[in-house]
């Protein structure tokens, strides 16, 4: 349990207004801002922060022992991030009135 990933999605709706479509049905129209932030935390439980020896060992552990696993996890996080972004785009393009 050395790595942890976090993905946060923030959706902000601005300038919301009611409109009437040509067929007479009411809808809402506005601007939507979606921010997706992803990050990978290493040593998030601070196992290697207890003394100077462990702090020095942490760098070696990350860059030489865990590097392949860290790169694979970073790729997975990027993939999840992009999947969420694509899903959000697909959803809101479906509802685009223009």
SULMO-V183309 format. One record per helix or strand. SS is the DSSP state (A for helix, B for strand). FROM is the first residue (numbers start at 1). TO is the last residue. Records with the same first field share a line. If there is no record, write none. Layout:
SS = FROM-TO  FROM-TO
This chain:
B = 3-20  26-42
A = 47-49  52-65  67-94
